[in-house]
Amino acid sequence: MPKNGKAVKRELDDDVTESVRDLLSNEDACDDSFKKSSLIVGDHGGDGKECDVEEGGSHGEEEEEEEEERPAWNSKLQYILAQVGFSVGLGNVWRFPYLCQKNGGDVEPECEKSSATTYYWYREALNISDNISEGGGLNWKMTVCLLIAWSMVCLAMIKGIQSSGKVMYFSSLFPYVVLICFLVRALLLKGSVDGIRHMFTPKLEIMLEAKVWREAATQVFFALGLGFGGVIAFSSYNKRDNNCHFDAVLVSFINFFTSVLATLVVFAVLGFKANIMISKCVALNTNKIVGLLGTDIERSLIPHHINLTHVNQVSAEDYHQMIEIIKGVKEDQYQALGLDPCSIEKELNKAVQGTGLAFIAFTEAMTHFPASPFWSVMFFLMLVNLGLGSMFGTIEGILTPLIDTFKVRKEFLTVGCCVLAFSIGLLFVQRSGNYFVAMFDDYSATLPLLIVVVLENVAVAWVYGIDKFFEDLKDMLGFTPYRFYYYMWKYITPTLLLVLLCASFIQLSLTPPSYSAWIQEEAKEQTLHFPPWGIVVCISLVVMAVMPVPVVFVLRYFNIIDDGASGLATVSYKKGRIIKETALPGEDDDASLIHGRSPSEAPSPMPGNNIYRKQSGGPGTDIAPNGLYGIGYLMADIRDMPESDL
């Protein structure tokens, strides 16, 4: 191996070792240990206040200027747990493992036609209406639960990462404890191996369908939280030289591991439940065979080793042997006999998605567990923690840019955001609320999310420039990222995303907007089309979700929002402080986007290497050769200091 190759390998190994060491380290949790970055923006004239950097008591002088302190993560572990808690959510339980089955019996006509758990979910819990047009008023039980949930989110987020970071230790780790306990328990149940075998059996006949790949890509977006803003918001509290490459790989691996773990649990439990259903099916159809003996079925067709006096003791293997013999002899009359094949594959292929997986199929399977109340409590506590972890990231993605832009109090904005979210959530706790959940899930998240991710990819790789982005990463990480990322980000990923986006539009245009409704009289789900006003709402959800992107672009392009119009300064970050960026009259954007440097530095022929440079001048504002204020990060002399990378 060349010497330079060995040196690069040693550097990469050192970076990984340092990242692991940072991850396992846990700094003191007291408030004084928080490293702060003061963010002060001067006035339009450029002689504004300077933003000092604080870390503990390292600076002896404190200026009397107005300051706003930006907190940092207490430890690398808090940051990783926050990212994992945001990315690993309810979708890993009810969106990734899709297959389940439902069956059952008990006393109400609606219950008798469906099952006990299905009846309880739709009638007792949701008290659902027959279609989306029947509002039916608020469900007070669901309304109280919604209020409690948003109160928990508000209390955990009101102090920012200082409070939510500590909650992450429980909300992110507890689900893993529950999943591991469920997996161990499920593997000890009869039929769990059948479910896991079914999980790893591919259906090659559908691999060429565009729908399969579209759903797979959508799952990745939901699983990792891409396009929501939570990943960027959490990352903005890290140090500038944080190894984001290590973090991205680690969080992706943990998320994938969690999805596989949750799917193993689900399939093992559903395999157990499928065996119970097969046992009931065998007993029911064996009774039919006993009733048909001597008339439609000759006794000589029954193997001698099968005892039909106790139908509950007939195994599935013996039943399938009888069925094969009867089918071979009574080939023409077999359909008229009304015998069910009782196939475990058929049971496992009965599909339910969304809330039905967690609240119907999995719940019904748990009723057959020994000590089922204990497992039910553990399961639903896990769902609560998964939901909280995801909401922390979502709300942080909303609050962080608003606070950094408008400099408002975190507490007031958090309370206001949670109150607004609770008010919007009232739409989902009325009797028809479950149909609105499906509507928002299909049209407010999936397609707009894909559009946002495409625009993000194109903006970074083609508008900002992949070469500039690689230089930024090199200065932050200390090494050049693998060339593999270059071609993926610039060519392969945007191409695949655009193909996926086109396929999604084609599917929406060919398939009228519809939803699955629970019909009380028939006690079963039925696919209904949205009414005209519902179609308008679906289209509005897509448009409203992506509207901020073109609106802000137009406002920025025509300089409608700038220092003179809105009074909001465009800022660029230095390590520990920010400075204002103002363009001279007549200069375009390219002239203003210069790389910051200290006054004492000589002009550099490679501006890309001058993005991040240790400050060698005084505490004053750094001026670029053309007289404009520098943009980008300029490192202060203090090493370990957090900042916001917006």
Secondary structure as UniProt FT lines:
FT   HELIX           3..24
FT   HELIX           31..33
FT   STRAND          36..38
FT   TURN            44..45
FT   STRAND          53..54
FT   TURN            56..57
FT   STRAND          69..70
FT   HELIX           76..87
FT   HELIX           91..94
FT   HELIX           109..113
FT   HELIX           116..119
FT   HELIX           120..125
FT   TURN            132..133
FT   HELIX           140..157
FT   TURN            158..160
FT   HELIX           161..187
FT   TURN            190..191
FT   HELIX           192..199
FT   HELIX           204..206
FT   TURN            207..208
FT   HELIX           210..224
FT   TURN            225..227
FT   HELIX           230..235
FT   TURN            236..237
FT   TURN            240..241
FT   HELIX           244..292
FT   TURN            294..296
FT   HELIX           299..301
FT   TURN            304..305
FT   HELIX           311..313
FT   HELIX           316..329
FT   TURN            331..333
FT   HELIX           334..337
FT   HELIX           344..349
FT   HELIX           355..356
FT   HELIX           357..361
FT   HELIX           362..366
FT   TURN            367..368
FT   TURN            370..371
FT   HELIX           372..406
FT   HELIX           410..425
FT   HELIX           426..428
FT   TURN            431..432
FT   HELIX           433..440
FT   HELIX           441..446
FT   HELIX           447..458
FT   HELIX           459..465
FT   HELIX           466..477
FT   HELIX           483..487
FT   HELIX           488..492
FT   HELIX           493..510
FT   STRAND          514..519
FT   TURN            520..523
FT   STRAND          524..529
FT   HELIX           532..546
FT   HELIX           548..557
FT   TURN            558..559
FT   HELIX           563..566
FT   STRAND          571..574
FT   TURN            575..576
FT   STRAND          577..580
FT   TURN            585..586
FT   HELIX           589..592
FT   TURN            599..600
FT   HELIX           607..610
FT   STRAND          613..614
FT   TURN            625..626
FT   STRAND          634..635
//
